Amino acid sequence: MEACSLPVEVWRVILAYLPLPDLGRCCQVCRAWRELVLSLDNTRWRQLCLGCPECRHPNWPSRPDQEPPSWREALKQHALCTRTWTLNGPELQSSACLLLFFRRRKDRRVWHVGPGCEFETLRGAIGVAGPYDRVVLHPGVYEEQAEVVLKVPVELVGLGRLGEVALLVCLEQQCPTARLCNLVFMPPWFSTVVYKTSWGHVQLDNCNFEGVQLQIRGPGTCQARFCSFSQGSSAHLLGVVLSLLDSCDFSGSDAASITVEGPPVYEKNWACKHLAALVRTFPSCGPSGDRCHLGSPLTGTAGGHQTPTADAKKEHASTEDWLRRVGVEAECQGTVIDGDWSDGDRSEGEEEHRGAGGTNDGKNPLGSDYKVPCDQHGLSHLLKLQADGSLPVASSPDLPSVSPVPLTFQQELDRDPEAQALATSTLGCILRRCLFREGKGGVHLSNFGQARLEGNVFRGLNYAVRCIQNSTLVMLRNEVCECRASGVFLRLSAEGLIAQNNIHSNAEAGLDIRKGANPIILCNKIHSGLRSGVVVLGNGKGSIRSNQIYNNKEAGVYILFSGNPVVCGNHIFRGQAAGIAINENGRGMITENVIKENQWGGVDIRRGGDPVLKNNHICYGFSDGVVVGERGRGLIEGNHVYCNKGCGVWVMSSSLPQLLGNYITHNCMYGLAVFCRKDPENTEARDGNWPGQEGEAGGVEGREEEGDEREGQENLNEEGELFAWESDLDSEEKRHSARRPVSVALVESNCMSYNRAVGLYVKSSQPLNVFGNLVNSNRGTGVAVLQSGQLTRLVNNCILGNGRGGITVEKDCRVELRGNGVYKNSGHGVAFCGNGQIVENDVVGNRGYGIQVSGSADIKVMRNRVQPAHGCGVAVFGPVKGVVHDNLLFQGHPGNRKALLNLDPGNESCVLRNNSVLRHNSCKSAPPWVLENPPPRPLASSPSGLSQYPSRLGISVTTRISATVESVCHGGSMFCSIL
């Protein structure tokens, strides 16, 4: 090449005329020639690949418009696949070259079949053919009236273009191997089965099957490439150890296009090891020919859907930007849900303070030495700067900016040996790069069947995959779309791995898991469904991890009828209903998910739903963050619930949730709201009637009974499932035996901060325990109890710096306040109009009165330490009954002329005794006032009592349950005993 001094371009033109064998010889001349030949990938190698009569475009049938990464590699892969059928026999063990094999068989012959040829019929040619002979069928239609048996290895090849040779034949293979190429199979008059084998290997290249069946029974094996199955054609694999279908087209099926049934037989034939080696040479491919990454948009999908980015980054630059985006005014005007109360009304004490020109800017000319220090209370660690100088979540006015990122598929495999074993398994039926379209079903696995689906496209079917009866399914990088029912069904203890798939635009759920099925679902995109993304019901299980589930019309993940999955590390966003819904005795472990921007509640729990909801980010929703509706239960622990347009957590009083250690911040309405009746402004969403909810949740039984009326629903009951779901459900006693019984709703160790209305809003007819919470910097009142038919206990909480009062209790409410710290609120510290006790609280630095008791309250106010900023310490107005004794009152601002202890002159039913009043001393050497014995409330715990909950880090668990029983008060009030 150098001696002739020809340019490289000229050499490329010369080499472009060489046939395949000569190109191979040129590669062996020298390294320079090899590199030159390899550079012809888009020219000569492309011509050779597309000109091969035994194969089609490498990306046929799903992506024929996209070129492969390398045409030479595609041709090489085809050559490796076409020689598999010849690799049997001991004499070939030392030969890796197909050419050497044919040289050893000098007696291999070619027989021609057709008009004017050696044989007129296929049966005649097969009868005389020897081992490994080739039978060439000339254009025409060949029909046999009885079954034709292949007793020796033979190759049947159609001459001409595909479609010019048609066989109306039923072939039974009784030999070790055979190959069929470039043929069209049609059903003979006596059978729809055109090819069957029970122990040998058959290789099918570039064949069409029209209205027929292919039947492979283990230990027989099959390898099919570039084949079309149309007009109801199907392949049945019974007990196969290993079979490979690559780049095939399935359309117009009347049932499942591929049926895999029975466990792989113990006996293996000679082809298994060669097929396994061939599978290992396949490059990892997706529907578009490359890996699907969760962090980037998926291009080329049907319908043009693109994945919104879900990286860990700051969602909104500032609070004002976010409020403007969700349509909330910057100034809170007082959120009204009940017509008889609004958190926008300022307290009397605050109005008086504002009218007097008082400020809270720390520039008072009289100094601030009069203030009793209260910053070192048991929850102060949640308000102090962290080691890196940043503010903790509970005290930061800025929006949370960082949320978890889903793990990559490789990271999931590294931490899950079971998923890793499934991802590398090669047993059963292997489907690669196939297209399933416009038929009833795609792939059906039953009775311990096994299949691996990689890089396929399922479009326009009733269902894509159904896996039942202990079968094992591995689905990697497939596209499942536009199914008339659910995309993938798993039933009856099915299991497997479903990973990196693009599942979208299906009429029912993207994934439907029932009847004890327990798959591993990793790193998929499940989106744009007309119903839910994933449905788990009827004792279904599963591990749903690191998926992106978005833009579904109903819940992203729907758990009901004793479904019990693990839902971890997913991004569930932009749904048109709830992010996750748990109804009808559903359960589940829901952890470390990012649930955002959903139209209804981020998580919706009701009707016996009893999940564990831990360490999730539930944010930027267009309604409430978490909704616990009628008869909802569950453990809601360690979640970050922020920036929702409704409430952070909305609870119905007939439910029994446990809220432990959550951060509920920056929500547009209440932080936590407990209601005893429907909210008229949010009736549909909070009562569970979000769009289509009666479908998968409330009416599974009804939906399936309508199978004759709704197209695509008949596939839901083909396995003979019972419609009576109650027969599969665990008893209520069994379900809750593993968890400690809950008889009273519990709100413990939460942080409710920077919400734009009340921090904790209670309008309940059931008992409620509120222990060890931090309620600070909310725009409205810290805690508002408007209705409490049974006892509501507020114990060891810190209510700090709220925009209205600290605690408000309305008429006829039954409330106990014990061990709380109520500090620096803009209204009254405690405004109490109900019945109950105010015992051992620290009420310091509030702008209004310290404790105001009014109306016809029945109350005990004992052993509190109170310092108001400008008003009365304890003020009793109206016909209040009760006792006010053993309280310690500190004078507030030196200019405050109001009485620290005030009682209406006409009130004879309220007793004042043993109260201490401390006033400022003109002596400058007097020691400053401090709260000691005990220190400021809520009290801190010892290091041994530390817990993972943010608020409980500083709260003694024993102090919240060791309340002493007071002496009997007048009238035998029930509040003398602490339940």
Stockholm file with secondary structure:
# STOCKHOLM 1.0

chainA/1-979         MEACSLPVEVWRVILAYLPLPDLGRCCQVCRAWRELVLSLDNTRWRQLCLGCPECRHPNWPSRPDQEPPSWREALKQHALCTRTWTLNGPELQSSACLLLFFRRRKDRRVWHVGPGCEFETLRGAIGVAGPYDRVVLHPGVYEEQAEVVLKVPVELVGLGRLGEVALLVCLEQQCPTARLCNLVFMPPWFSTVVYKTSWGHVQLDNCNFEGVQLQIRGPGTCQARFCSFSQGSSAHLLGVVLSLLDSCDFSGSDAASITVEGPPVYEKNWACKHLAALVRTFPSCGPSGDRCHLGSPLTGTAGGHQTPTADAKKEHASTEDWLRRVGVEAECQGTVIDGDWSDGDRSEGEEEHRGAGGTNDGKNPLGSDYKVPCDQHGLSHLLKLQADGSLPVASSPDLPSVSPVPLTFQQELDRDPEAQALATSTLGCILRRCLFREGKGGVHLSNFGQARLEGNVFRGLNYAVRCIQNSTLVMLRNEVCECRASGVFLRLSAEGLIAQNNIHSNAEAGLDIRKGANPIILCNKIHSGLRSGVVVLGNGKGSIRSNQIYNNKEAGVYILFSGNPVVCGNHIFRGQAAGIAINENGRGMITENVIKENQWGGVDIRRGGDPVLKNNHICYGFSDGVVVGERGRGLIEGNHVYCNKGCGVWVMSSSLPQLLGNYITHNCMYGLAVFCRKDPENTEARDGNWPGQEGEAGGVEGREEEGDEREGQENLNEEGELFAWESDLDSEEKRHSARRPVSVALVESNCMSYNRAVGLYVKSSQPLNVFGNLVNSNRGTGVAVLQSGQLTRLVNNCILGNGRGGITVEKDCRVELRGNGVYKNSGHGVAFCGNGQIVENDVVGNRGYGIQVSGSADIKVMRNRVQPAHGCGVAVFGPVKGVVHDNLLFQGHPGNRKALLNLDPGNESCVLRNNSVLRHNSCKSAPPWVLENPPPRPLASSPSGLSQYPSRLGISVTTRISATVESVCHGGSMFCSIL
#=GR chainA/1-979 SS CTTTTCCHHHHHHHHTTCCHHHHHHHHTTCHHHHHHHHTTIIIIIHHHHHHCTTCCCTTTTTCTTSCCSCHHHHHHHHHHHHTGGGCCSGGGTTCCCHHHHHHHCTTCCEEEESTTSSBSSHHHHHHHCCTTEEEEECSEEEECSSCEEECSCEEEEECSSTTSEEEECCEEECSSEEEEESCEECCCTTCSEEEEESSSEEEEESCEEESCEEEEETTCEEEEESCEEETTCEEEEESCSEEEEESCEEESCSSEEEEEESCCCSCCCTHHHHHHHHHHTSCCCCTTSSCCCTTSCCTTCGGGCCCCCCCSSCSCSCHHHHHHHHTCCSSCCCCCSSTTCCTTCCCHHHHHHHHTTCCCSSCCTTCSTTSCCCCCSTTGGGTSCCTTSCCCGGGCCSCCCCCCCCCCHHHHHHHCHHHHHHHTCCCEEEEESCEEESSSEEEEEESSCEEEEESCEEESCSEEEEECTTCEEEEESCEEECCSSCSEEECTTCEEEEESCEEECCSSCSEEECTTCEEEEESCEEECCSSCSEEECTTCCCEEESCEEESCSSCSEEECTTCCCEEESCEEESCSSCSEEECTTCCCEEESCEEESCSSCSEEECTTCCCEEESCEEESCSSCSEEECTTCCCEEESCEEESCSSCSEEEETTCCCEEESCEEESCSSCSEEEESSCCTTSHHHHTTCCTTHHHHTTTHHHHHHTTTTSTTCGGGSTTCCCSCGGGGSCCHHHHTTTSCCCSSEEEESCEEESCSSCSEEEEESSCEEEESCEEESCSSCSEEEEEESSCEEEESCEEESCSSCSEEECTTCEEEEESCEEESCSSCSEEECSEEEEESCEEEEESSCSEEECSSCEEEEESCEEEESSSCSEEECSSCEEEEESCEEECCSTTCCSCSEEECTTCCSEEEESCEEECCCSCTTSCCCCCCSSCSSSCCCCGGGCCSSTTGGGCCTTTTTCCCCCCCCGGGCGGGSCC
#=GC SS_cons         CTTTTCCHHHHHHHHTTCCHHHHHHHHTTCHHHHHHHHTTIIIIIHHHHHHCTTCCCTTTTTCTTSCCSCHHHHHHHHHHHHTGGGCCSGGGTTCCCHHHHHHHCTTCCEEEESTTSSBSSHHHHHHHCCTTEEEEECSEEEECSSCEEECSCEEEEECSSTTSEEEECCEEECSSEEEEESCEECCCTTCSEEEEESSSEEEEESCEEESCEEEEETTCEEEEESCEEETTCEEEEESCSEEEEESCEEESCSSEEEEEESCCCSCCCTHHHHHHHHHHTSCCCCTTSSCCCTTSCCTTCGGGCCCCCCCSSCSCSCHHHHHHHHTCCSSCCCCCSSTTCCTTCCCHHHHHHHHTTCCCSSCCTTCSTTSCCCCCSTTGGGTSCCTTSCCCGGGCCSCCCCCCCCCCHHHHHHHCHHHHHHHTCCCEEEEESCEEESSSEEEEEESSCEEEEESCEEESCSEEEEECTTCEEEEESCEEECCSSCSEEECTTCEEEEESCEEECCSSCSEEECTTCEEEEESCEEECCSSCSEEECTTCCCEEESCEEESCSSCSEEECTTCCCEEESCEEESCSSCSEEECTTCCCEEESCEEESCSSCSEEECTTCCCEEESCEEESCSSCSEEECTTCCCEEESCEEESCSSCSEEEETTCCCEEESCEEESCSSCSEEEESSCCTTSHHHHTTCCTTHHHHTTTHHHHHHTTTTSTTCGGGSTTCCCSCGGGGSCCHHHHTTTSCCCSSEEEESCEEESCSSCSEEEEESSCEEEESCEEESCSSCSEEEEEESSCEEEESCEEESCSSCSEEECTTCEEEEESCEEESCSSCSEEECSEEEEESCEEEEESSCSEEECSSCEEEEESCEEEESSSCSEEECSSCEEEEESCEEECCSTTCCSCSEEECTTCCSEEEESCEEECCCSCTTSCCCCCCSSCSSSCCCCGGGCCSSTTGGGCCTTTTTCCCCCCCCGGGCGGGSCC
//
